[in-house]
Structures are given as structure tokens and as C-alpha cells.
């Protein structure tokens, strides 16, 4: 299965444990979906496209991962 829409390298995740709780996304990364390409297969849920074109942050309804739209200067 191809996951090209969210394989862009500039999306940054902040992890706690083995799961990324916050994913910082630049507008150039859109569209983006959850789960992310590097997520373990055993932990996958149905693909959800994250509507960051409508809001600056959004929580995945399946895994509660928070996606935040950030300015490229703010990404660490």
C-alpha cells in the first residue's frame, strides 16, 4: 500500500515512549494522514486525512495523536 501523501520529510514528531503524541506539520506537507508511514503495523487504524487546511491543529479520532500546523520557522 502506498502512502505518498504523508511521506514528506519535514513533518516532525515529538515522541513520548514509542508513540508520537504531537506531529508538527508545515503547509507544504499537506495533505497528511494518520497513521504515519513509520507507525508499527500492529498499531494501525483506518487512514484518516487530517484537515489542517481548515484548522491549525487536529486530534486523530482513533489514536488521539495531535497534528499541529506550524510556520516553517517554528519547526525544531
C-alpha positions, -999 to 999 in steps of 0.1 A, spaced: 0 0 0 15 34 -10 14 63 15 29 90 -7 7 119 6 23 119 41 58 107 34 72 142 33 103 146 55 96 179 71 67 167 93 83 165 128 71 142 156 76 146 193 75 112 210 68 100 244 76 64 246 71 46 213 42 67 200 44 102 186 19 123 206 24 156 186 32 159 149 43 194 137 33 199 101 42 226 76 17 237 50 40 222 23 34 187 40 -4 189 33 -23 167 28 -13 145 57 -30 114 71 -28 92 102 -13 67 108 21 79 96 42 58 73 67 47 101 40 36 125 41 -1 135 17 -23 115 2 -38 147 -9 -4 159 -26 8 127 -61 21 124 -81 32 93 -64 60 74 -78 94 85 -69 126 65 -61 154 89 -80 186 79 -52 211 87 -64 232 58 -94 241 80 -78 245 114 -43 249 129 -45 217 150 -65 185 149 -65 153 171 -69 119 153 -102 104 164 -86 69 166 -53 73 184 -55 109 198 -23 119 181 -22 157 178 -13 173 145 -3 210 146 2 233 116 33 254 123 52 281 104 84 267 89 104 290 112 89 274 143 97 237 134 125 223 155 
